[in-house]
Amino acid sequence: HETIGKRIYVNGIIKEFNLYYYHIIILSEYRGDTIKVSIILTSYNRPQLIKEAFNSILGQTYTNWELFIVDDNSNLETRAVVKQLSNSDPRCTLIQSEVADEERHKTARYASCINLAIPRLTGEFVTYLTDDDLFYPKRLEVMVNHFIANP
């Protein structure tokens, strides 16, 4: 089948970013290790917690993933930490929101950060965590296998 546009899997629903066509992806065509999972990790002024969240991603048993760390214009300490983390693994990309402090109250910041990452995603599945969340080691493996078994 041909897919035109960008597809992502969000909360069990296939989303097509396309003006003209919507396609159903037949998940049984995929082997578990061929599916890339895009992970969005948002952060704001929590340097220690983001290290723990990041390490929970690195510790995944499923390794075909990409990570977008979206920092919401944190303090200098947190900016240094997220830069170091993103440089430590080639699957990681750092995005800085550069939102001005006086503009911060005008939007839902986590949603704004997620929206910065979405155009860059290349995975078939998408998952998200904040800097105060942790993934269990088999989280991605279980998720991918469940979606393949239950398309």
Salt bridges, closest charged atoms under 4 A:
GLU29 OE2 - HIS1 ND1 3.40
ASP33 OD1 - ARG31 NH2 2.80
GLU66 OE1 - LYS36 NZ 3.98
ASP72 OD2 - ARG104 NH1 2.88
ASP72 OD1 - ARG109 NH2 2.71
ASP89 OD2 - ARG91 NH2 2.86
GLU98 OE1 - ARG79 NH2 3.36
ASP101 OD1 - ARG104 NH2 3.55
GLU103 OE1 - LYS106 NZ 3.16
GLU124 OE2 - ARG7 NH2 3.71
ASP131 OD1 - ARG46 NH1 2.87
ASP132 OD2 - ARG46 NH1 3.28
